[in-house]
Each structure stands twice: as structure tokens, then as C-alpha cells.
Amino acid sequence: MRALFGPGGNSLSFYASGKKSTVDAPKWIADFGLDCYEYQAGKGLFGSDETFKKIGDEAKKNNIRMSLHAPYYISLSGIEEEKRLKSVDYILKSVRAAELMNAELIVIHTGSASKISREAAVELAKDTISKALEAVDGTNVTLALETMGKLNQLGTLEEVLEICSIDKRLCPVVDFGHLNARNIGNYFVTTDDYRRVFNLIAEKLGDKYADTLHCHFSKIEFTNSGEKKHLTFEDTVFGPPFEPLMEAIYKENVSPRIICESDGTMAEDALAMKNYYNSLFN
């Protein structure tokens, strides 16, 4: 089994082709030569159940693997308990939408660590996600926790793995651009820099979590505070480079799903990664 590649959301070229509805996205993505799609609900879940089901039906018809990015306002580590526990409801709604879309996992932001210690934030996140697991018990949708790009956010790779370790139904989402940005660049340069991520996940959670890792990738501009904004592959300043990641995936013989979150060129840049990756087998 090989790695899968696809966009997070709809590229500018999707709309330039005359498409208006995300219901059309799975076929467009398949025709583009890609394998998967992440539905973006960062600003909230505004679609109807009927629309979500149509997207799922189209994805199944076109052999596109689905995931869903849950709302950004979810905060597992919020210090106000009432607001924090509302995140459980948002996760439950995201899971229901994901089920309609045939999405296998939802991507969740872990929250902030700016007003309390990082250790306290991790403990709050563990409590919130445990309650979320109880609320969605019985679903086949995996709750997936993302590494984050700003220094004041909870979400180093080590923090995400610690939270995921509390239940086998949780898995990490490694955003390589975020990790590069929060480390103020040059974090991923060589193939071995990327390989260490897969090796750490295998060590902490088990081989299957590394083998089927859900990833985000884009080049990201950063400041001394971490992530500033997403860029395209035309960027030559901030990085990180994608080629060593493709080589790491090939050498480790793993089969991750790579969701590209470039600024407006998600499909094009995802295809560039897929083509480079496939060339390594020749």
C-alpha cells in the first residue's frame, strides 16, 4: 500500500473550472489524479446532513478517502470549564457529519497553553478528549489530534503523542509545516529529520500509528512566535521542503495520508508531492 495525497479544502483551480459546490469536489479530485480529501469545517459546520451525505456518496463513488477538519474554536485545554466542555458537543457534531461523509477521522486542534503551564494544559486536554470519547462511543470515526504551529498553542509532537497515549481510539495528525514554524525553521531539512517523526510515533504509540499516519503539509511563513501564514510551493524562503519527506516515507515503507494545505494551490501541490513520491519507485 502506498501513501495517499489530496487537498485540504478546494483549490482556486476547482472554482476556476466552474465548480461551485463541494459535492463536486470528490470527482474533481479523482480526475486531477489525487486520492483523498479533507473537508474544511474550521469556521464551523454549516452544511446540511443531505449535503454531507452527497459528498460522502460522491467520495465513495470516486474512491476518494475522506477526513474532516473540525472547527478551530474547539479548545481541549480551555481554562473555563463550561467553554471547554462545549468542545465535546462540537466534536460530537463533527463526528456525525464525518459519518455522513464516510470520513474516517476528524482533525482536532488541541488548544492553548498561554495562560497555564503546558503540563496543566495537557491534563485538561486529556480530560476533555476522554469525555469526547465517551460521547462518541460506538462510532468508527477516529479522533485525531493535530500538532500546532504557534508557540503559545498546545501541540508539540510530544504533547500530542502523550494525549493520544491515553486511548487507542486516538491518533496523531502531524502537520510538518506547523512543527517547522513553531521551531522557527530549519527543523525539517534532511530525510532523517522527517524519519525521526515516524520513528518517535512508532516508539510511543506503535508501528500501525506510524504506518498509517495522517499528515498535513504546506510551506508556512513564521515569526519568532511561530506560524504566521500558509504559503505555496513557489516559496523558497520558509519551507519546509517536501522532497525529503517523500524520501522518508519511501525509505520507512510507510503509507501515510498527506493532506496539502497550501494557500490556494492545495491540489496542485498535493499532485507535485504524489508525482515526486511515485518517481522514487522507478
C-alpha positions as CSV (number, residue, x, y, z in Angstrom):
1,M,0.0,0.0,0.0
2,R,1.3,3.4,-0.9
3,A,0.9,6.9,0.5
4,L,-2.3,8.9,-0.4
5,F,-2.3,12.5,-1.4
6,G,-5.1,15.1,-1.6
7,P,-6.1,18.7,-0.7
8,G,-7.4,20.3,2.4
9,G,-10.4,22.2,1.1
10,N,-10.9,23.4,-2.5
11,S,-8.2,24.9,-4.6
12,L,-8.7,28.1,-6.5
13,S,-8.5,26.0,-9.7
14,F,-11.6,24.0,-8.5
15,Y,-13.7,27.2,-8.7
16,A,-11.9,28.4,-11.8
17,S,-13.1,25.2,-13.5
18,G,-16.6,26.3,-13.0
19,K,-17.4,24.2,-9.9
20,K,-19.3,25.8,-7.1
21,S,-20.4,23.0,-4.8
22,T,-18.2,20.8,-2.6
23,V,-20.4,17.9,-3.7
24,D,-18.4,18.2,-7.0
25,A,-15.1,18.0,-5.2
26,P,-14.5,14.2,-4.9
27,K,-14.9,13.6,-8.7
28,W,-12.8,16.7,-9.5
29,I,-10.1,15.5,-7.1
30,A,-10.1,12.0,-8.6
31,D,-9.9,13.4,-12.1
32,F,-7.0,15.5,-11.0
33,G,-5.1,12.4,-10.1
34,L,-5.4,12.5,-6.3
35,D,-6.6,10.1,-3.7
36,C,-8.1,11.8,-0.7
37,Y,-9.9,15.0,0.5
38,E,-10.2,16.8,3.8
39,Y,-13.4,18.7,4.3
40,Q,-12.7,22.0,6.0
41,A,-15.1,22.9,8.7
42,G,-12.6,25.1,10.6
43,K,-15.1,28.0,10.8
44,G,-18.0,25.8,11.7
45,L,-20.2,23.0,10.3
46,F,-22.7,24.9,8.1
47,G,-23.7,22.3,5.6
48,S,-26.9,20.2,5.8
49,D,-27.0,16.5,6.5
50,E,-28.2,16.0,3.0
51,T,-25.2,17.8,1.6
52,F,-22.8,15.9,3.8
53,K,-24.3,12.6,2.6
54,K,-24.0,13.6,-1.0
55,I,-20.3,14.4,-0.5
56,G,-19.8,11.1,1.1
57,D,-21.6,9.3,-1.7
58,E,-19.5,11.0,-4.3
59,A,-16.3,10.2,-2.4
60,K,-17.3,6.5,-2.3
61,K,-18.2,6.5,-6.0
62,N,-14.9,8.1,-6.9
63,N,-12.7,6.1,-4.5
64,I,-11.7,9.2,-2.5
65,R,-10.7,8.7,1.1
66,M,-12.3,11.4,3.3
67,S,-11.4,13.2,6.5
68,L,-12.9,16.3,8.2
69,H,-11.2,19.2,9.9
70,A,-13.3,20.0,13.0
71,P,-13.9,23.7,13.9
72,Y,-10.9,25.8,15.0
73,Y,-12.7,27.1,18.1
74,I,-12.6,23.7,19.8
75,S,-10.2,24.0,22.7
76,L,-9.4,20.9,24.7
77,S,-7.3,22.8,27.2
78,G,-9.6,25.8,27.8
79,I,-9.4,27.1,31.5
80,E,-13.1,28.0,31.6
81,E,-14.8,24.6,32.2
82,E,-18.1,25.5,30.7
83,K,-16.5,26.6,27.4
84,R,-14.1,23.7,27.5
85,L,-16.8,21.2,27.8
86,K,-18.7,22.8,24.9
87,S,-15.9,21.4,22.8
88,V,-17.3,17.9,23.5
89,D,-20.5,18.9,21.7
90,Y,-18.6,20.4,18.8
91,I,-16.6,17.1,18.5
92,L,-19.9,15.1,18.6
93,K,-21.4,17.2,15.8
94,S,-18.2,16.9,13.8
95,V,-18.3,13.1,14.2
96,R,-21.9,13.0,13.0
97,A,-21.0,15.0,9.9
98,A,-18.0,12.8,9.3
99,E,-20.1,9.7,9.4
100,L,-22.4,11.1,6.8
101,M,-19.4,11.9,4.6
102,N,-17.8,8.5,5.0
103,A,-14.9,10.3,6.6
104,E,-12.6,8.0,8.6
105,L,-11.3,10.7,11.1
106,I,-11.8,14.2,12.3
107,V,-8.8,16.5,12.9
108,I,-9.0,18.4,16.2
109,H,-6.9,21.3,17.5
110,T,-5.6,20.7,21.0
111,G,-6.0,24.3,22.3
112,S,-4.0,26.9,24.0
113,A,-1.2,26.8,26.6
114,S,-0.7,30.6,27.0
115,K,-2.4,31.2,30.4
116,I,-1.4,28.0,32.3
117,S,1.6,25.7,32.4
118,R,2.0,23.3,29.4
119,E,1.7,20.4,31.9
120,A,-1.7,21.7,33.2
121,A,-2.9,22.2,29.6
122,V,-2.1,18.6,28.7
123,E,-4.0,17.3,31.7
124,L,-7.1,19.5,30.7
125,A,-6.8,18.2,27.1
126,K,-6.7,14.6,28.3
127,D,-9.9,15.2,30.4
128,T,-11.8,16.8,27.6
129,I,-10.9,14.3,25.0
130,S,-11.8,11.5,27.4
131,K,-15.2,13.0,27.8
132,A,-15.5,13.3,24.0
133,L,-14.6,9.6,23.5
134,E,-17.4,8.7,25.9
135,A,-19.8,10.9,24.0
136,V,-19.0,9.4,20.6
137,D,-18.7,5.8,21.8
138,G,-19.6,3.3,19.1
139,T,-18.5,5.4,16.2
140,N,-16.0,4.2,13.6
141,V,-14.7,7.8,13.2
142,T,-11.2,8.3,14.8
143,L,-10.5,11.4,16.8
144,A,-7.2,12.8,15.6
145,L,-5.2,15.5,17.4
146,E,-3.1,17.9,15.4
147,T,0.4,19.3,16.1
148,M,0.2,23.1,16.1
149,G,2.3,26.0,14.7
150,K,2.3,28.7,17.3
151,L,4.5,28.6,20.4
152,N,1.6,29.5,22.7
153,Q,-0.5,26.7,21.4
154,L,-0.7,23.2,22.9
155,G,0.5,20.8,20.3
156,T,4.2,19.9,20.1
157,L,4.6,16.4,18.7
158,E,5.5,15.1,22.2
159,E,2.4,16.7,23.7
160,V,0.1,15.3,21.1
161,L,1.6,11.8,21.5
162,E,1.2,12.0,25.3
163,I,-2.5,12.8,24.9
164,C,-3.1,10.2,22.3
165,S,-1.5,7.6,24.5
166,I,-4.5,7.6,26.9
167,D,-6.7,5.7,24.4
168,K,-6.2,3.5,21.3
169,R,-9.1,5.3,19.6
170,L,-7.0,8.5,19.4
171,C,-4.3,9.2,16.8
172,P,-1.9,12.0,16.0
173,V,-2.1,14.3,13.0
174,V,1.4,15.6,12.2
175,D,1.5,19.0,10.4
176,F,5.1,19.2,9.2
177,G,4.7,22.9,8.3
178,H,3.4,23.7,11.8
179,L,6.3,21.8,13.5
180,N,8.8,23.6,11.3
181,A,7.2,27.0,12.1
182,R,7.0,26.5,15.9
183,N,10.7,25.6,15.8
184,I,11.5,28.8,13.9
185,G,12.5,27.0,10.7
186,N,15.2,24.5,9.6
187,Y,13.5,21.8,11.7
188,F,13.0,19.6,8.6
189,V,15.9,19.8,6.2
190,T,17.1,16.2,5.6
191,T,15.3,12.9,5.0
192,D,16.4,11.8,8.5
193,D,14.8,14.9,10.0
194,Y,11.4,13.5,8.8
195,R,12.2,9.9,9.6
196,R,12.6,10.7,13.3
197,V,8.9,11.7,13.4
198,F,7.7,8.3,12.1
199,N,10.2,6.6,14.5
200,L,9.0,8.5,17.5
201,I,5.4,7.8,16.8
202,A,6.2,4.0,16.4
203,E,8.1,4.1,19.7
204,K,5.4,5.9,21.7
205,L,2.2,4.5,20.1
206,G,3.1,1.5,18.0
207,D,4.0,0.8,14.4
208,K,0.5,0.9,13.0
209,Y,0.1,4.6,14.0
210,A,3.3,5.5,12.1
211,D,2.4,3.3,9.2
212,T,-0.9,5.0,8.6
213,L,-0.1,8.5,9.9
214,H,-2.5,11.3,8.9
215,C,-0.4,14.3,7.9
216,H,-0.8,17.9,6.9
217,F,1.8,19.6,4.7
218,S,2.4,23.1,3.5
219,K,5.2,25.7,3.5
220,I,4.5,28.2,6.3
221,E,5.8,31.7,6.9
222,F,6.7,32.2,10.6
223,T,7.9,34.8,13.1
224,N,9.5,34.4,16.5
225,S,6.1,33.4,17.8
226,G,5.7,30.6,15.2
227,E,3.2,30.2,12.4
228,K,2.1,33.3,10.5
229,K,0.5,32.2,7.3
230,H,0.4,29.3,4.8
231,L,2.3,29.7,1.5
232,T,2.5,27.7,-1.8
233,F,5.3,25.5,-3.1
234,E,6.6,28.5,-5.0
235,D,8.1,29.8,-1.7
236,T,11.9,29.5,-1.5
237,V,12.4,31.2,1.9
238,F,10.4,29.5,4.7
239,G,9.9,25.8,3.8
240,P,10.0,23.1,4.8
241,P,11.0,21.2,1.7
242,F,8.6,18.3,0.7
243,E,11.1,16.2,-1.2
244,P,12.9,14.8,1.9
245,L,9.5,13.9,3.4
246,M,8.7,11.9,0.3
247,E,12.1,10.2,0.5
248,A,11.5,9.4,4.2
249,I,8.1,7.9,3.5
250,Y,9.7,5.7,0.8
251,K,12.6,4.6,3.0
252,E,10.4,3.9,6.0
253,N,8.0,1.9,3.8
254,V,5.0,3.6,5.5
255,S,1.7,4.6,3.9
256,P,0.5,7.9,5.3
257,R,-2.2,10.1,4.1
258,I,-0.8,13.6,3.1
259,I,-3.3,16.4,3.1
260,C,-1.9,19.5,1.4
261,E,-2.9,22.9,2.9
262,S,-1.1,25.3,0.6
263,D,-2.6,28.7,0.1
264,G,-5.0,28.2,-2.8
265,T,-2.9,25.6,-4.6
266,M,-3.7,22.6,-2.4
267,A,-4.5,20.2,-5.3
268,E,-1.5,21.3,-7.5
269,D,1.0,21.0,-4.6
270,A,-0.5,17.7,-3.5
271,L,0.0,16.3,-7.0
272,A,3.6,17.6,-7.0
273,M,4.2,15.6,-3.9
274,K,2.5,12.5,-5.3
275,N,4.5,12.6,-8.6
276,Y,7.8,13.0,-6.8
277,Y,6.9,10.2,-4.4
278,N,5.9,7.8,-7.2
279,S,9.1,8.6,-9.1
280,L,11.1,7.1,-6.2
281,F,9.7,3.6,-7.1
282,N,11.1,3.8,-10.7
